[in-house]
Amino acid sequence: MFGFSVALLLYNVLSVVQAALRDSQTEKRTIERKVSMYAIADEISGVWRGMEIAIPPELWAELYAGLTPRQLVGKLRSLARNADLARYTTYKWSPKRPQPKRLSGNRGNHVSTQRILNQPKAA
């Protein structure tokens, strides 16, 4: 139950980020089609660790705890306007290319140990 709750909370956070990006950027279709939510989630998880170390929790509370929902939306929009979406683009799917022929490996010169043991002993 706890895992599900955490997953639901994180999905809501990603949805808020996506909505802020969609609202602040000029080309809204670009957000829906070309921005990778995986890349955004990866960026959030990586940056969050550094911010936990660099910025004390008291400063977070001082800056954001007293904001009304309207003020928080305004802050998110202003932050989203500065986002470089080219860093978070998706990649077009393409079929897997066939593996190249191997130039090394078994060339037919392997002899099993059992075959060596079964050979008659020379006198």
Secondary structure as GFF3:
##gff-version 3
##sequence-region A 1 123
A	DSSP	alpha_helix	2	24	.	.	.	ID=ss1
A	DSSP	alpha_helix	28	34	.	.	.	ID=ss2
A	DSSP	alpha_helix	37	54	.	.	.	ID=ss3
A	DSSP	alpha_helix	57	60	.	.	.	ID=ss4
A	DSSP	pi_helix	61	65	.	.	.	ID=ss5
A	DSSP	alpha_helix	69	81	.	.	.	ID=ss6
A	DSSP	three_ten_helix	85	88	.	.	.	ID=ss7
A	DSSP	alpha_helix	113	118	.	.	.	ID=ss8
###
